């Protein structure tokens, strides 16, 4: 009833656990973007179908994944460091077996972990649309991509787990250094602040439309890195997640600071000012 899509690049550490968590599925696809480790070998050893595509941006890569020849009409989209819980698997199977025609996606809660601690309060966006009708979804935005679903998005109760620090802090920092460069480009050319509508941010019916509008407004704020740190620490109450929560809030503030510094660098380059 459900196929699985996993996007990979050099995921030999995380992929085995991800594949074990979807062993219930008879149609697992791995879309790899040029791994030089054992990722592809591991995928094939687990019986997954492997396709290759050079990476250009996140939305295009996911859209290419949705175009693969799935055996089922529904696909669960995962990254290698994510794991659906057994409770979620059961709930997904029951949901698609009795789904109404107008429903084209399901939203589910993601639990992010740092050093074994669930970042229950510190996590910025806990809900993601990951179970999709194959022919009714498309991703937009080159970095931190958003899925557009043609139809209604329903909600599931059970969570899936995410381990973004599974390769260590250095890997997380390197990855977000790359993300910050892409985000700075979008900010510098004005793309990131398009759709900055307060009405959408507060009242849009779709959760992801609200999040996109909120993010566009947030990118226009002064002192954004400090605001994000304060928001995570004392509004989202990251302090209740203990040391892990405070560490995560600080890392996310650092990430915003990198974006802002690189945005100014891009603008100085355009103005031909010294770097």
C-alpha positions as CSV (number, residue, x, y, z in Angstrom):
1,X,0.0,0.0,0.0
2,X,2.9,2.4,0.7
3,X,6.2,2.8,-1.0
4,X,9.3,4.5,0.6
5,X,11.7,7.1,-0.8
6,X,15.0,7.8,0.9
7,X,17.4,10.5,-0.4
8,X,21.1,9.8,0.2
9,X,24.6,11.0,-0.2
10,X,27.4,9.3,1.8
11,X,24.9,7.8,4.4
12,X,26.6,4.6,5.3
13,X,26.3,5.3,9.0
14,X,22.6,6.2,9.1
15,X,21.2,4.2,6.2
16,X,21.2,0.7,7.8
17,X,19.0,1.9,10.7
18,X,16.6,3.7,8.3
19,X,16.3,0.7,6.0
20,X,15.7,-1.6,9.1
21,X,12.8,0.8,10.1
22,X,11.1,0.3,6.8
23,X,11.6,-3.4,6.5
24,X,7.8,-3.8,6.4
25,X,7.7,-2.1,2.9
26,X,8.0,-4.2,-0.3
27,X,8.9,-1.1,-2.5
28,X,11.8,0.9,-1.1
29,X,13.6,3.3,-3.4
30,X,16.9,5.0,-2.6
31,X,17.8,8.1,-4.7
32,X,21.5,8.7,-4.4
33,X,23.4,11.8,-5.4
34,X,26.9,10.4,-5.9
35,X,27.9,8.7,-2.7
36,X,31.6,7.7,-2.5
37,X,31.1,5.4,0.6
38,X,29.1,2.2,1.0
39,X,25.7,3.8,0.8
40,X,24.7,2.3,-2.5
41,X,26.0,-1.2,-1.6
42,X,24.1,-1.1,1.7
43,X,20.9,-0.1,-0.1
44,X,21.2,-3.0,-2.5
45,X,22.1,-5.4,0.2
46,X,18.8,-4.5,1.9
47,X,16.9,-5.1,-1.3
48,X,16.2,-1.4,-2.1
49,X,15.9,-0.1,-5.7
50,X,18.7,2.3,-6.3
51,X,18.6,5.3,-8.7
52,X,21.3,7.9,-9.2
53,X,21.0,11.6,-9.9
54,X,23.5,14.5,-9.6
55,X,22.3,16.9,-6.9
56,X,21.3,20.4,-7.9
57,X,18.9,21.5,-5.2
58,X,16.7,20.0,-2.5
59,X,13.3,20.6,-4.2
60,X,14.5,19.3,-7.6
61,X,16.0,16.2,-6.0
62,X,12.8,15.3,-4.1
63,X,10.7,16.0,-7.2
64,X,13.0,13.6,-9.1
65,X,12.4,11.1,-6.4
66,X,8.6,11.4,-6.7
67,X,8.9,10.6,-10.4
68,X,10.5,7.1,-9.7
69,X,8.4,4.1,-10.7
70,X,6.7,3.3,-7.4
71,X,4.6,0.2,-7.0
72,X,2.0,1.9,-4.8
73,X,0.1,5.1,-5.0
74,X,1.4,6.5,-1.6
75,X,5.0,7.2,-0.8
76,X,6.6,7.9,2.6
77,X,9.5,10.3,2.1
78,X,12.5,10.0,4.5
79,X,16.0,11.1,5.0
80,X,18.6,8.5,6.1
81,X,18.7,9.8,9.6
82,X,14.9,9.4,10.1
83,X,13.0,6.4,11.4
84,X,9.2,5.8,11.4
85,X,8.1,4.3,14.7
86,X,6.1,1.0,14.7
87,X,3.1,2.9,15.9
88,X,3.4,5.3,12.9
89,X,3.7,2.4,10.4
90,X,0.5,0.8,11.7
91,X,-1.3,4.2,11.6
92,X,-0.1,5.0,8.1
93,X,-1.2,1.6,6.8
94,X,-4.7,2.0,8.3
95,X,-5.0,5.5,7.1
96,X,-4.2,4.8,3.4
97,X,-6.5,1.7,3.5
98,X,-9.5,3.9,4.4
99,X,-8.5,7.3,2.9
100,X,-11.0,9.6,1.3
101,X,-10.5,10.6,-2.3
102,X,-9.8,14.3,-1.5
103,X,-6.9,13.5,0.9
104,X,-3.5,13.7,-0.8
105,X,-1.1,13.9,2.1
106,X,-0.6,13.2,5.8
107,X,1.1,15.4,8.3
108,X,3.0,13.7,11.1
109,X,5.1,14.7,14.1
110,X,8.9,14.5,13.9
111,X,10.9,14.1,17.1
112,X,14.4,15.5,16.9
113,X,17.1,14.1,19.2
114,X,20.4,15.5,20.4
115,X,22.6,13.3,22.6
116,X,19.7,11.0,23.3
117,X,17.4,13.8,24.4
118,X,14.1,14.5,22.6
119,X,14.1,18.2,21.8
120,X,10.4,18.4,22.7
121,X,10.4,22.2,23.3
122,X,13.4,23.4,21.4
123,X,12.4,22.0,18.0
124,X,11.2,24.8,15.7
125,X,8.9,22.8,13.3
126,X,7.6,19.5,14.7
127,X,5.1,18.7,12.0
128,X,6.0,17.5,8.5
129,X,3.9,16.3,5.5
130,X,5.8,13.1,4.6
131,X,3.2,10.6,3.4
132,X,2.1,11.7,-0.1
133,X,0.0,10.6,-3.0
134,X,2.6,10.2,-5.6
135,X,0.9,12.2,-8.4
136,X,-0.5,15.0,-6.2
137,X,2.6,16.5,-4.6
138,X,5.5,18.7,-5.7
139,X,8.4,20.4,-3.8
140,X,9.3,24.1,-4.0
141,X,12.1,26.2,-2.6
142,X,15.7,25.2,-3.3
143,X,16.8,25.0,0.4
144,X,14.6,24.0,3.4
145,X,12.1,22.8,0.7
146,X,8.3,23.0,1.1
147,X,5.9,20.4,-0.3
148,X,2.8,21.6,-2.2
149,X,0.0,19.1,-2.0
150,X,-3.0,19.1,-4.4
151,X,-5.8,18.2,-2.1
152,X,-6.4,18.0,1.6
153,X,-3.7,17.2,4.1
154,X,-4.8,15.1,7.0
155,X,-2.9,14.4,10.3
156,X,-1.5,11.3,11.9
157,X,-0.9,11.0,15.7
158,X,2.1,8.7,15.9
159,X,5.6,10.2,15.4
160,X,8.8,9.5,13.4
161,X,12.2,10.0,14.9
162,X,15.1,12.2,13.5
163,X,18.7,12.0,14.6
164,X,20.3,15.1,13.0
165,X,23.5,14.8,15.2
166,X,24.1,11.1,14.5
167,X,27.3,11.9,12.6
168,X,28.5,14.3,15.3
169,X,28.5,18.1,15.9
170,X,31.2,18.7,13.3
171,X,29.0,17.2,10.6
172,X,26.0,19.2,11.7
173,X,28.0,22.4,11.6
174,X,29.4,21.6,8.2
175,X,26.0,20.8,6.8
176,X,24.4,24.0,8.2
177,X,27.4,26.0,6.9
178,X,26.3,24.9,3.4
179,X,22.6,25.6,4.2
180,X,23.4,29.1,5.4
181,X,25.2,29.9,2.1
182,X,22.1,28.9,0.1
183,X,19.8,30.8,2.5
184,X,22.0,33.9,2.2
185,X,21.7,33.7,-1.6
186,X,17.9,33.6,-1.3
187,X,17.9,36.5,1.1
188,X,20.3,38.6,-1.0
189,X,18.2,38.2,-4.1
190,X,14.9,38.8,-2.3
191,X,13.5,35.3,-2.8
192,X,13.4,34.5,0.9
193,X,11.1,37.4,1.8
194,X,8.6,36.9,-1.0
195,X,5.1,36.1,0.4
196,X,5.8,38.0,3.7
197,X,2.1,38.4,4.4
198,X,1.0,38.8,8.0
199,X,-2.5,37.6,7.1
200,X,-1.1,34.4,5.7
201,X,1.3,34.0,8.7
202,X,-1.6,34.2,11.1
203,X,-4.7,32.8,9.3
204,X,-3.6,30.5,6.4
205,X,-5.6,27.3,6.7
206,X,-2.6,25.1,5.8
207,X,0.2,24.8,8.4
208,X,3.0,24.9,5.9
209,X,1.6,28.0,4.2
210,X,1.5,29.7,7.6
211,X,5.1,28.6,8.3
212,X,6.3,29.9,4.9
213,X,4.7,33.3,5.5
214,X,6.1,33.4,9.1
215,X,9.6,32.6,7.8
216,X,9.4,35.3,5.2
217,X,8.4,37.9,7.8
218,X,11.1,36.6,10.2
219,X,13.8,37.1,7.6
220,X,12.9,40.8,7.4
221,X,13.5,41.3,11.2
222,X,16.5,43.1,12.6
223,X,18.6,41.2,15.2
224,X,17.2,38.0,13.8
225,X,19.9,35.6,15.3
226,X,19.2,37.0,18.8
227,X,15.5,36.9,18.3
228,X,15.6,33.3,17.3
229,X,17.8,32.3,20.3
230,X,15.4,34.1,22.7
231,X,12.4,32.6,21.1
232,X,13.7,29.1,21.3
233,X,15.0,29.5,24.8
234,X,12.1,31.3,26.5
235,X,9.1,31.1,24.2
236,X,9.5,27.5,23.0
237,X,11.1,26.8,26.4
238,X,14.2,25.0,25.2
239,X,15.4,25.3,28.7
240,X,13.0,22.5,29.7
241,X,14.9,20.2,27.4
242,X,18.0,20.6,29.7
243,X,21.5,20.9,28.3
244,X,20.6,19.5,25.0
245,X,17.8,22.1,24.5
246,X,20.0,25.0,25.4
247,X,22.8,23.7,23.1
248,X,20.4,23.3,20.2
249,X,18.9,26.8,20.7
250,X,22.5,28.3,20.6
251,X,23.4,26.3,17.5
252,X,20.3,27.6,15.7
253,X,21.1,31.1,16.7
254,X,24.6,30.6,15.3
255,X,23.0,29.3,12.1
256,X,20.9,32.4,11.7
257,X,24.0,34.6,12.4
258,X,25.9,32.8,9.6
259,X,23.0,33.4,7.2
260,X,23.0,37.1,8.1
261,X,26.8,37.5,7.8
262,X,26.8,35.8,4.4
263,X,23.9,37.9,3.2
264,X,25.8,41.1,4.0
265,X,28.9,39.6,2.2
266,X,26.8,39.0,-0.9
267,X,25.5,42.5,-0.8
268,X,29.0,43.9,-0.4
269,X,30.2,41.9,-3.4
270,X,27.4,43.2,-5.5
271,X,28.2,46.8,-4.5
272,X,31.9,46.1,-5.2
273,X,32.9,47.0,-1.6
274,X,36.0,45.5,-0.1
275,X,35.6,42.2,1.7
